[in-house]
Amino acid sequence: MTQEAHVTQGPLTTEAGAPVADNQNSETAGVGGPVLVQDQALLEKLAHFNRERIPERIVHARGAGAYGTFTLTRDVSQWTRAKFLSEVGKQTETFLRFSTVAGNLGSADAVRDPRGFALKFYTEEGNYDLVGNNTPVFFIRDAIKFPDFIHTQKRDPYTGSQEADNVWDFWGLSPEATHQVTWLFGDRGIPATLRHMNGYGSHTYQWNNEAGEVFWVKYHFKTDQGIKNLTTEEAVRLSGVDPDSHQRDLRESIERGDFPSWTVQVQIMPAADAAGYRFNPFDLTKVWPHADYPPIEIGKLELNRNPENIFAEVEQSIFSPAHFVPGIGPSPDKMLQGRLFAYGDAHRYRVGINADHLPVNRPHATEARTNSRDGFLYDGRHKGAKNYEPNSFGGPVQTDRPLWQPLPVTGPTGNHEAPSHAEDSDFVQAGDLYRLFSEEEKARLIENLAGFISKVSRDDIAERAINNFRQADGDFGKRLEAAVQALRG
């Protein structure tokens, strides 16, 4: 099934609505003469074309998206007062944008890279954005390292290509990346489609209930289509034949009514557990083992409608983890804390300060009532209303109830490392993950890692990288070292 063409009545017009007399020939001074500056239809058309693109995202530039619904299947009011999570059977409109992290807008889909899993809930209390990935962990735990990390993944300023030296030099000197790198170079590093992978909120978030009790929560979206992945060789072939493979598959599955879905689960930790937990529960490089906090099924996410215009709805969609609703809030996760600022700031630069009011980003069930005015593409929605608070003209007022519960803090300000917990090694969970793999999965992991590490120009960079995996598991390091040596000669 393909999208039907829109039938448009009436003449072609300029942006101002005037009819265009001739869209085939520019106005000239006589036959064969120079083009006239008075041909405003031509000048407007060229000027608009020059400005069609907006700056692409620094990360997550390559994306695909779809609309859908989230249906609550379990009463969670004991943990959160969020209204969209208040009643079993309640449905909330959503928009989900998938993406790769490192590639630019024109890169191929089938590459070894984490996938962004950014989900917007259009709730009755405003938009709630959950910005995660298809992995439950990440490469770093502090946002101050994020620009450096991304610089290693992007094109080198001298060669113009991604360089193995940069990637492995940084990862080798950042042992906290070992867990995520083990995940990325395993079988799930290249999903077969966007439908056949899980999603995760990745960060730890706060839920709070009507009584003011605080809980820490992690989100899991388990694909109902089953996990399917590509080998490195399959991905290379597919990228050459169909670089848009993931976007095409998502669009066509929805067009034929085969709506992809995910079972939504949460892990819940009472706030009192956090201080004594064996891992730092706010460390993005670590998971909460399911044996400690079993996932609880709470809902179903289904994608059932394609965007009508990719630029307007996918590229101009914005997501910020700072978009909370009452009953949900942040945690002391240092990566999350940095993203609370960085995501919104990126979109204000990239799309503009009125980006929140584009149709794809606009709240559905409530109106945004702010005193912010003017700026690029301001549409005059406030009309003549007063733009200050307090006022005596019936303007919006504060609720006096915070969206989330405050956290007690103590100690002097400073550049502190996160507090240490009993098992906060950078290598424990990476080793646990390696030992979960079958022998065939381990062999593919070693082959994928060795193929990339072998490209570095210096032995010390390779040795540092290998040593991180050696500390995670002796067998892991031994096999990887042998594989790298065989490739490097």
N, C-alpha and C positions, 0 to 999 in steps of 0.2 A: 504494500500500500504506500503510495506517495502522497505528499501534501498537494492538495488541489490549488491551482493558481488563483490568486485573488482577481476578481473581475472589477476593474476600475472604470467608472463612468466619468466622462468629461475630459477636457483637454489637459495636456501636459502644461504645468505652470512653473514659474520661478518660485523661489522660496517665499516671496512676498505674495504669491497667489495670482500673479498676472499670467495670462496665457502665453505660451512660447510659440512663435510663428513658424520657426524653422530650427529643428534640432539636428540637421544634417550638414548645414553649411554656415560658416562664420560670415559675419557682415564685413564686406571689404569695400575699399575705395575703387569701384569699378571692377570689371571682370579681370581676375589675376592680380589685382592690386593688394596693398597691405591691409591687414585687419584693422578695424576701427576700434578705438577705446570705448566708443559709445555702445558697443555690443555687450550690454550688461548681462545678458543670458549666458554668453560665453565666459565672461570674466567671473561671474558668480559660480559657474559650474567648475572652472579650473581652481578657483580659490577654495571652494568647499572640498574638492578632491585632494588638494594639498594638505588639508587638515583632517582627513578622514580618520587617521590613526591617532590613538592616544598612546602615551608611553606604556609599553608592556610591563607587566609585573616583573620585578627584579627576580623573584622566585615564583614558582607555580604559574609560569606564563602560559604553558601549553595546557588547555583545559577543555572539558566538555561538561554539559550540565543538563538537568532535567527537573521538572516539577513533580511533586508527589504528595503523599499523605502519610502522616504518622498516626497510628492508632494505638491508644493505651490499652493494654490487656491485663494490667494488674494495678491494684490500689497501692499507690506509693505515698499517700498523704501522711503516713507516719514519719516520713523522711523529708518531704518537701511540701511547701505551700504554693508552689507554682501552679497556676490555674489550668494550664494546658495538660498538667499531669494529675488532675484532681478527680477524674471520673472514668471508670472503666468503660471502654467503648468510644471515648471522646476522640475525635479526629482533628488534626491540625495540618493546615497546608504547609508544604515545605518546598525548598529549592536546594538541590544538591549539586555542587560543582566538584568534579574530579580533576586532577591535574598531575603532571609530573613536576618535580622540584627544580632540577638544574637546567633543563633544556629551554631554548627560546621558543617563541610562538610558532615558528615553522619547523620545529624538530619532530621526529617520529614518535609515535605512541609506544611502540614495543621496545622499550629500552630498560636497562637495569637502573632503577631509580625508585625511591619511595613515591607513592601516590598520595596527593592531597585528597582529603575527604572532608570538604567544608559544607556544613549543613545549616540552612537557615529555617527556623521555625517561625511562621507568621502567627504568633499567638495573640490572644485577646488583650494581653498586657504589653504588647510591643514585640519586636523581633528578638528572638534568642538565637545567637550564632554559636555553633559548636564547630570549632576549627581543629581538625585532626588529620590523621594520615591512615594509610593502610597497615601501619606498623604500630604496636603498642608502646614503643620506645623511640628515642631519638639519639643523634650523635653526640650532643652536648647537653649540659644541664644548666648552663648560665647564659643568658641572652647577650652578655658582653662579648662572647666568643662567636656569636652568630655571623656578623659580617665577615670575620676571618674565615670561618668555615665555608661560607658561600663563595668567597673569593677563590678557594681551592677547587671548587666544583665548576666554576665558570671558566671562560676562555682566558688563557694566560695573556698578560698585557704585551708580551714580546712575540710569542708564537701565534697567538690568535686561536689556539686550540686548547681543549682540556688536557692538562699534563699530569701523567702518572706521578711525577716527582712531587708536584704540589699536593695532590690528593693524599699520597701515602706519607709524605713528610708530616703533614698536619695530623693525620690519623695516628701515626706512630708516636707523635709527641702528645697525643690526647687520648690516653688509655680509656677514658670513659666512653669512647666511641666503639669499643670492641664488641659490645653486645649488639648494637644496631648494625654494624658492619657484618657480623656473623649472620644476622637475619637477612640483610640485603643481598648477600652473595649466596644465600641458600636458594632453594627451589622457588620460594615465594617472591624473589626479587624482581621477576618479570611476570606479572599476571597475564593470563591468556586474554582476558577481557576485563572491563571495569565491573561487569556483573559478577565475575567469578573471583572476587576477592573480598576480604573483610574490611571493615572500617573501624577506627578507634578514636575516641576523644583524646587519647594519649596522655594528656595532662590529668592532674587531680583537680577536681572542682569541689566547691562547697554546696551542699544542700542544707536548707534549714526549714524546720516545720513551723506550724502556727504557735507552738509553745516556745519557740526560740532555740530548740535543740539543734546542734550542729552535727553534720555527718560529712565525711569525705567520700567522694564518689568518682569512679572511673567508668567510662562508657565503652561498650563493645557492640559492634554491628556485625552479626554473623550472616554471611551470604546464604540465602536459601537455594541458590543455584549450585552450590558446591564449589570447592576450591579447584581452580584449574590454572596451570602455569605454563610458561614457555621455557624451553631450554635456550641457552645462548645461541645455538645454531638456528633454531626455529625463529627466534626473535630477529636475528640478522636478516634472514630471508624475508620475513614478513615486513620488516621496516623498509626494505628495498622495493617490494611489490606493492605494499599498501601502507604508506606512512600514517594514514588516518585510520588505521584498523580499529582502535578502541572507540574513537568517536563514532565511526560508522556503525559498529556493532551495537552501541548503546541506542543510537537513533533508530536503527532499523528494528531492533527488538521491541521498542515502544510502538513504532508504527504498525507492527503486525499484531499488537495486543499481547505480546509476551512480556508482561510488566515485571521487571526485576524487583526483588524484595530482600529485605534483611530482617532478621530477628534481633531485636534490641535488648541488650542485657546491661546490667550495672553491677559493679562491685561496691558494696557499702561498708565503710569503716566508721564506727563511732569515733567522734573527735578525741575522746579520752585515750584511744588506742595509739594515736599517732606518735606521741613522745617516746613510748617504749617499744615501738615496732622494730623488728630486726633489720629492716631496710628503711632508709629515709623515704617516707611515703610520698614526698613531693619532688623526688628526683626523677626527671624525665628519662633517664637512661636505664631505669629499672621498672619491672612489673611487680604487681602484688600477686604472688603465687595463688592459684585458684584454691589450693588446699587451705590457705589461710582465710581468704574471703571469696567464697564461691559466687560465681556470676548468677544473678537473679534476672529471669526474663520479665520484661515490663512492657514490651510493645512490638509493633511491626511497622517497618518503613517500606513503602512501595513507591516506585517511580512510574508515573502513568501519563505524563504529558511532555512533549518535546518543546523547547523554545521555538518561537516563530522566527526569531532573528538572533543569530549567534552573537553579533557584536553588541546589540542592545541589551541582551539578557545574560549572556555568559561572560563576555569580556568586561562589561560595565557592572556586573554583579560585584558587590563588595561584602566582605565578611570580616568581622572583628570579634575576638574573644571577649572584648569589653562590652559587647551587647548582651547584657544579662536581663532577666526578668525577676520579679519578686520571688524569693525562695531559692535562688541559684546565685552563686557568686564565685570569686576567685579563691585560690589557695596560695600559700607561700612559695609555690613552685617558681623558681627564679626565671625559668624560660617563659612560663606563662606571664609572669609579671612584666617582662620586657615586651611580650607580644601585645599586652593590653594597650600599650602606646603605639607600637610600631605598625600594627595592621591598619588602624584608623588613620594614622599619619600618612601611610603609603597611599591610601585611597584618596585622601584629601589632596595630595599632590597629583596623583595619576588621573583621577576622574574629575575631581573638583569638590568644593566644600558643600555643594548641594547634591552630592552623589546619593545620599540616603533617600532622596525624594524621587529618584528615577523609579519607574514602575516595578522593576525586579527587586528593588531594595526597600520599597515603601511598605510600612506596616499595613496589614490588610484589615484588621478588626478594630483598630484604634487609630486616632489621629495624632501625629507628632505635634505637640503644642510647646513650642520653644519661643524664645525671644531673639533667636538668631535671624539675621536679615541679610539681604543683598548677596553680593558675590557672584561668581561665574555661574551663568544659567539659572539665576534666581527667577522663579516664576510668579512672584507676587502673591503667593498663596495666603499670606497673612492679611492682605488688603490693607485697611487702615488701622488695624488693631495696634494698641500700644505695645511697644517693644522694650518694656522694662518691668522689673518686679522688685518690691511690691507695687501694685497700683490699685486704684479704687474704681477701675472701669471694668471689672469682671474678668481680669486676666487670669491665666493659670497660676496655681499656687502649689507649694511643696506639700508632700504628704506627711512629712515628719516620721516616716517609717522607712528605714534603710532596706534595700533589696536583700542584703545578706547580713549575717551576724558579725560583729567586730571581733578581732582576735587580740588577745593580750600580747604585748611586746615589752621586752626589757633589754637593758644593756646599752652600751655606747654605740653611736653610729660608726661606721667603718666599712672597709671592703672585706667582708667576712666570707669564708667558706661556709657551706651549709653545715648544720650540726651533724656530728657523726653518730651513726647507729651501728649496732653490733655486727652486722654482716654487710657493711657498705663498701665492699671491695668492688673495683671496676670490672673484675673478671669472673666473679662467682656466677652470675646469671648467664654470661656468655658461655661459660663452660657447661652449665646446666642445659642450655639450648643445644649445644653441640652434641651432648650425650643423648638428647631426645631423638636425634636424627637416625634414620636407618643407615645401613652401610652404603647403600646406593646414594642416599642424600648426602652423606659425608663426602663421598667421592666427587660428586658434582660440586659441592661447596669448595673443596680443595682445588679442583680444576679451575673454577671461576676466580677464586682469589689469586691463585698462582699466575694465571694468565695476565692479570692486571699488575700485580706486584713485580713481575719479571720485567716490566717495561721501564722501571725506574732507572736512573742513570748512575746511581751511587749505591754501593753495597751497604753502607751504614743505614740508608733510608729503608732498604729492604729488610735488614736485620731488625731494626726497631719495630717495623710493622709485624714481622713474624713473631717477635718476642711477646707482643701483646697477646697473640693467640696461644702461644706456648704457656703463658701464665693462666689462661683460661682453662686449658686442658693440655696435658703433656703430649698425648697422642695427636691432638689437633696441631700443635706446633711442630712436632716431629715430621708429620706427613706433609705439612705445608712447606717446611724448609726443604725437604727433599724434592718436592715438585717445583719449587722456585729455582733451586740449583740446577735441576735438569733442563729447565727452559733457558736459564741464563748461561749455561755452559760451564 
